[in-house]
Amino acid sequence: MKYTDRIEINPNVRFGRPCIKRTRITVYDVLSWLASDMTIEQIILDYPELDMLDIKACLAYAADKEHKLHVA
């Protein structure tokens, strides 16, 4: 799965932040929920418009962005 199948950047949605398609939920939202010890199951229960592949796409997006960082 490519994260681009699940995540889009639309300047008219959430100020152009990367969001899960069909939602206004940002990658940042999902990552912060995971960082605050929410489980994937809890996130899906609280946000039934999401599924496991959406969560994995957020992780893949973050990994890709971290990999592309340039160290000065």
URVEN-V564963 format. One record per backbone hydrogen bond with DSSP energy under -1.0 kcal/mol. NH is the residue of the N-H (numbers start at 1). CO is the residue of the C=O. If there is no record, write none. Layout:
BEGIN
nh: <NH/NH>
co: <CO/CO>
END
This chain:
BEGIN
nh: <5/6/7/8/13/16/17/19/20/21/23/27/30/31/32/33/34/35/36/37/38/43/44/45/46/47/50/55/56/57/58/59/60/61/62/63/64/65/66/67/68/69>
co: <2/3/3/19/10/13/14/8/25/6/20/18/26/27/28/29/30/31/32/34/33/39/40/41/42/43/47/51/52/53/54/55/56/57/58/59/60/61/62/63/64/66>
END
